[in-house]
Amino acid sequence: MVVHKNSWDKKIDCPYIIELFVHRDYRKKGIAKGLIFRSCGAIKKSGQDKVALTVVENNTIVRNLYCNLGFKEYDC
């Protein structure tokens, strides 16, 4: 799910991707990447040029995915 503006962290002032999960039986099939691309495409189409998300620090697989997709680490 993507929200236009989150209500829990006022420092984040752009659309925010919340809770992206892929069932373990369907991982490593490009589903998360596709969901991110589609979300970012819809966000860009709406006129926004930034998007934020969070990931658990020790989830290196997902952190690497986001890094490979061009996301930059930002410490709020």
N, C-alpha and C positions, 0 to 999 in steps of 0.2 A: 504494500500500500504506500502511496505517496501522499503526503499532506502538503498543502500550499505553504503553510507556515506552522511550525510547531508551537505549542503553548507551554512547554516545560523548560525551554532554554532560550531566553531572550537574545543571547549572543548569536544564535543561528538564525539568520534572516533570509533564508532561501528555502525552496522546496526541500523536503526531507523524506528519504526512503526509510520506512519503518518495517522492521522484522521480516527480512527476506529469508525464507527457509525453503530448502528443497528436501523432500523426503529422501532418506538414505538410499532407497532402491533406485532412485533416479538421478543421483549425483554423478558428476563427471560426464555429463551428456550435453553440456552447454546450456542447460535450462536457466541457471542463475545469470549467466552472461546475457542470454536473450532477454530475460526480464529486466535486467539493468539497462540494456540498449533501448528496449521499448519504453521504459520509464523515462530515460533521459531524452529520447526523441519527443515524447509527449510534453515534457517539461520545456524543451527548446521551442517546440511549436507554440507553446503558450506565451513565449516571449521572455522566458527566464534563461539566464546563462550560467547559473550555478545550481548545484544540488549537493545535499549533505546526507551522510548516513553515519552510523556507528557500527563498530565491530568489537567483539571481545578481544582484548589485547593478546591473549594466548592462542587465538584462532588463526594460526599462520596460513592455513590453506585459503581461507576467505580473505585475509589481509593481502596475500599475494595476488589473488584474483582482482581485487579492487585496485591494487597498485598497477597491475598489468593493463587494466582498463583506463588508466590515467588519473585515478583519484590520488589526491595528495593528502598526506597526514596533516591534521590540524589539531592542535591541543587547545580545547576551549578552556 
